């Protein structure tokens, strides 16, 4: 338990485990390797909770800010029961940050596309903001004006955070995991409230209900595996992997998506860290750092240890030529340059 902690565990077994970390990181590798951890509760505010195990595990999880949860098990052995629901409603495009309608009279006649009246674009290809995916034919310069296309700018073409709302369970702010327009022109948002559930097996093609097949030799059932763990976080990312060995064929689910061998995820740097990087790298508005050696370290899930390598900016290549043991001996600025660094968090980092 702690307010801020960076915890790393490996090969730990216990009857019960309780982790309560507000901020930081919790990494546990091969938890329950020697014997199963029957009960475990992991809680954080912004701390990332990253755990691997070799035992079958029934999991309850709730990541409140955006369902940023990745679960992994052996191929054919990941079973999900999410707590997500889809709601559809008409939204007011005038109050959103969506691309606004461009009137034909405001466009140079020579730049207008024929018959493109609602979202005219210069030569059909230059004004990318005004084109609606799937609704503009760039070959004929014509536009589909059906209800679904009218809905898209204010629904699908804005950040998911703009659709956030209060959770009916605890009042916390929740962000939808998906937004799409239906044929009637309604914006359909998928929200995940409360605890979703998953059963993860470390071996390939393990049936969910063992007792249904052979109560004597297969004594497990849905939600009642050897390990029963609960993960809760306000904004921290959550990951649980259950694999017998590293070379077992696996499949994963992210944000309650169907389990698959590969998932399309686009990792990014936290916005706050981008602002910090810009301020430090361009100190006093300069084009380059004020020190000869500037390193960028990635932290959190999905990042490698700094001992394995870092991204660096150097004012001169000679700093890479001189061995580290020589620079440690000499204190000269020419040999041992002044250094600065910044740590960047990945979100999502899976």
Buried (B, 14 or more C-beta within 10 A) or exposed (E): EBEEBBBEBEEBBBEEBEBBBBBBBBBBBBBBBEEBBBBBBBBBBBBBBBBBBBBBBBBBBBBBBBBBBBBBBBBBBBBBEBBBEEEBEEBEBEEBEBBBBBEEEEBEEEEBBEEBBBBBBBEBEEBEEBBBEEBBEEEEBBBEEEEBBBBBBBBBBBEBEBBBEEBEEEEEBBBBBBBBBBEEBBBBBBBBBBBBBBBBBBBBEBBBEBBEEEEEEBEBBBBEBBBBBBBBBBBBBBBBBBBBEEEBEBBBBBBBBEBEEEBEBEEEBBEEBEEBBEEBBEBEEEEEBBBBBBBBBBBBBBBEEEEEEEEBBBBEEEBEEBEEEEBEEEEEEEBBBEEBBBBBBBBBBB
